[in-house]
């Protein structure tokens, strides 16, 4: 069996740790190590994590300063992991008991894939179920359908250079795109379920406010895989003095595609083309 390392970054969510860790301990798949990374918590996270570390041999606790998001503690946990496969589970979420076994089996049986994603079930203040499907991998450049707790090879995380810190709340989407650009593809696991707790919406609300900026940073972070007009759009979102591209936005959690931007900016592009043509003709006359 291949070892899988489950990374649990925790900032002031100590009261949920027993439930999230319990969903890992209860897995059918047993070759698992659990790494809890306490990120500057001021609640009872350290006490609860130490108790879990004492009770279970496969749990390790690391302490770090609060970095303002999960990217850094996830990276620290992965850097200190021993698994061939990685899964990042937030401390207030959990997974079905077959989650790891299904995911690892799919990746072991299909070596051309590096990431395995599941279905998603909301619980807590919201009760809903999202059944995923086998999507064309290129769709990840448009929308993020891969849950944060998806299983991936440590190799693809290494090739991507880890989670980036300039897209807080969207760091998993940025990683999936980064991995895709490096030739690491994803596969669907139809029988496993990721349970995502819906409660405090503060972080999500903050992400929604910065949605356009985060999408722009994702494009700029992975510029080799996006088109020139998408890059111009992203640059103009970050710095409004750059370019004349209109800030068309297809909606929350959607990256504008090339066709949309061309249609929306038709007049701007025609003007730019005429300017370039006039400049070229002027140079020809001089010659």
N, C-alpha and C positions, 0 to 999 in steps of 0.2 A: 504493500500500500504506500502511496505517496503522501508525505506529510503535508498538511495544510495549516497555515498560520492564520488565525483569526485576530485581527487588530481591532481593539475597542478603544477609541479615543473618548475621554470622559471629562467634561467640564461641568461641575455642579449637577450631575445627573446620577449621583450615587444611589439614590433610592430605586433606580430602575436596573441597577447592575445585576441583581440576583436573577431577574427575569430574563435579561438578555444572555447572561452567561449560562443560565439554566437551559436555554434553547440550544446552546452549543454542547453542553455536557450530555444532553439527551439525544444527540445525533446518532443515527445508525452507524455512520462512519466514525471510527474511533481514533484514527491516527491524526490527532489534532493538537496543536498548541494554541493557547490563548494568551495574547499580550494586551494587557490593559495599560493605556498611557494616560495618566492623570495630567490634565493640562491646567495647572494652577487653580484647582478647585478650592472653594472656601466652605463647602458643605462637608458631609461625612464620606465623600468618595474614597479618600485614602484608607479610612478605617474599614470600610466594607471591602475594598479591593484587597487589602492585606489579609482580611479574614478569608476571602476566597482563595488567595494565593496559598494560605496555610492549609486549607482544606483539600485543594486539588494540586497534584504534582505538575500538571501541565499548564499551570497559570503563572505568568510572570508579570510583575508590576514595574512600570517605569514612571518617574515623575519628571515633569518639565514645566516651564513657565507657560502662562496663558498666551497663546499666539493670536487669539482673536478668531480662530476658525479651526476646522479639523484637518487641514492639509498638512501642517507641520507635525502634529502628533501621529498622524497616519504614517508619514514618511519615517519618523523616528521608530515607530513600531515595526515597520517593514524592514528597516535597516538592521534591526536587532532580531529578526526572525530567522528561522531555519527551514521553513517550508518551501517546497517547490511551487506550491500554489498559495495564493493570498486571498483573503476576504476581509473587507473592512465593514464592521457592523457598528452602527451607532448604539450607544448604551441604552436607549429607550426603545429600540426595535428588537425583532426576533425573527427566527426562521423556522420553517417546517422541519420535522425530524429527518426527512429524506433529502434535505436541501444539499448538503455537502456531497453525499454519496451520488446523487443524480448528476450534480455538476462535474465532479471529478471524473465520473465514468464517461460522460460526454467528451470531456477534454482529453482523457486518456485514449478514447476510441477514435478521436478525430484530431490528430496531431497538427493539422493545418490551422486549427483554431486555438486562440490564447485566452479568450474570455467567454464565460458562460453566464447568460442572464435568465431570469425567471419571470413568473407571474408576480403580481403585487396585490396585497390585501391591506387596505386601510383599517385601522382599529383605533379605539379611544373615542374621541369626540365625533369621528366620522366612521361609518361602516360602509365600505364599498370594495368592489373587487375589479381589478384590471387584468384581463387575460391578454397576455402578450402573444406574439406569433413570430414566425421566422421571417424577419425583415431583410431586405437588401441592405447589406452593411453600409452602403453609401448614404442611407437615410439618416445615419447618425450625424451627418453634416447639416441636417435640417432641424432635427428634434431629438431630444434625449429620451429614449424609451428603455435604457438600460438602468436598472435599479442600482443604487449606490453599493449595496451588499453583494454584488455579483462576484463570482469566483474568477480569478485571473492568474496567469502564470507570473511568477516573480520576474522572469526574464522580460516580459513586455513592460513591466513597471520600470525595470532598469534601463531598457532601451528608450523609454519615454522621459527618463530623468526624474521620475517621481511626480507627485501632485504639485501643481503650481499654486502660488499663494495670492495671485492677483485676480482671482475669480471666485471669491468666497461665496459658497452656496452652490456654485456651478463647477467646483473643482473636479467632480467625478465625470461630468460631461466633457470637460476639457481633456481629462486623461483618456477617455475612450477615443476621442478624436485624434489625440496625439498618438495613441497606440495604433489606430487605424492607418494613420499616415506613415507609420513605421512598418506596415505590413502585418500587423497583428489583428486578426479578424475575430468576430464574435458569433456565438451559436446559442440558440434558444433551448432552454430546458423546460418542457411543457408540464412536468409533474411536480415541480418544486415551487414553493411560495415564500416570498419575502413579506414579512409583516411590518408595515410602516405605521408608527404611532402618530396620530394627528392630535395635537394638543396646543401647546404654546406656538402661536403663529408669528412671533416676533421676528425670528430669523428669516422665515419665508417671506414675510411682508417686506423686510429689508431687501431681500433678493429681488422681489418683484419691482421695487423702486429702482433698482440698479440693473434691471433685466437687459436693457439696451447696451449699457456700458459693459456688462459681463459678456454679452454676445460679441461685442466688438473686440474685446480682449481675447476671447477664444479664437476669433478669426486671425488676429495679429499674432497670437501665440503659435498658431499653426498655419502661417501664411503660405507655406509651400503647397498646401492642399486646397486652398481657396483661390478664386479667380481674381483678376486685377480689379474689377469693379466692386467685388465684395470687400477687398482690402481697402479701396478708396472709401467705401461706405464706413468701414470700421474706423479708419483714420479720421474721417470727418465727425464721427460720433465722439471720439476722444478729444479731438481738437477742432472746434467748429470753424476755425480760420482756414483749415485745410480743405482744398477741393470745393467744388460747387455741387457735389452730390446731395440730392434731397434725402432727408432722413426717413425714408419709407421703412415701416416696420410691419411685418406680417402678423405680429401678435406675440403675446407672452410665451417665452420658451421656444420661439421659432426663429431660426436664422434666415434672413432673406436670401433667396437664391438668385442666381445670375439673371435668369429670364425676367423675374419681377423687377429687379433693379434697372435693367435695360429699358423695360417698358415705362417704368415710372420716371426715368431720367432721360427719356428720348430726346427732348429738346436740348438738355444740357450737353448730352453726348454729341448731338449734331453740331452744336455751337463749338465744342472743343475740337471736333473733326475739321470744321471749316477754318478755325484758327490755325490748326496744324497745317492744313493745306495751303492757306495763304502764306504762312511762314516759309513753307517749302518752295512755293512759287517765287517768293521774294529772293530766296537763296539762289534759285536757278537763274533769275534775271541778273543778279550780281555776278555770277560766274560767266 
